[in-house]
Amino acid sequence: MNASQIYSVVTKNLHFNLGYKNLVSNILPKMVDDNNLPVEKVYRDFWQYRHTEKVT
């Protein structure tokens, strides 16, 4: 998903009140740094779920 799609889902479907610039500049980069959240930046302005491999 690109950042504008994420913003649309968060503001319209989940009813959060935040600015696009705040989401892109602050929230999404912090989500990438958090190992508990499976999110990674794929390309400029595009994000996806991080694939985690289970070791057996």
Wavefront OBJ file of the C-alpha trace (Angstrom):
o trace
v 0.000 0.000 0.000
v 1.188 3.491 -0.550
v 1.038 6.130 2.180
v -2.069 7.819 0.804
v -3.962 4.506 0.846
v -2.896 3.882 4.444
v -3.947 7.411 5.375
v -7.334 6.882 3.764
v -7.941 3.624 5.641
v -6.815 5.064 8.970
v -8.861 8.246 8.770
v -12.028 6.978 7.077
v -12.409 3.376 8.207
v -10.741 3.507 11.614
v -11.852 7.089 12.391
v -8.468 8.355 13.592
v -7.882 12.090 13.379
v -4.331 12.724 12.192
v -2.595 14.605 9.445
v -1.052 12.998 6.388
v 2.310 14.641 7.028
v 2.346 13.379 10.620
v 1.563 9.851 9.459
v 4.278 9.824 6.792
v 6.961 11.720 8.722
v 6.495 10.362 12.240
v 4.216 7.366 12.626
v 5.147 5.087 9.710
v 8.942 5.405 10.237
v 8.491 4.550 13.939
v 6.403 1.517 12.979
v 9.274 0.287 10.812
v 11.732 0.626 13.710
v 9.473 -1.310 16.081
v 10.238 -5.030 15.867
v 6.820 -5.901 17.306
v 4.992 -4.494 14.279
v 5.330 -6.412 10.997
v 5.683 -3.344 8.761
v 8.495 -2.437 6.393
v 9.167 0.244 3.829
v 9.389 -1.315 0.394
v 9.952 1.635 -1.870
v 9.528 5.369 -1.681
v 6.088 5.972 -0.168
v 5.146 2.250 -0.265
v 4.770 0.009 2.783
v 3.989 -3.657 3.324
v 3.735 -6.291 6.011
v 7.117 -7.711 6.947
v 7.459 -11.397 6.176
v 8.754 -13.244 9.193
v 10.248 -16.656 8.933
v 9.567 -19.165 11.652
v 12.533 -21.286 12.633
v 11.598 -24.864 13.461
l 1 2 3 4 5 6 7 8 9 10 11 12 13 14 15 16 17 18 19 20 21 22 23 24 25 26 27 28 29 30 31 32 33 34 35 36 37 38 39 40 41 42 43 44 45 46 47 48 49 50 51 52 53 54 55 56
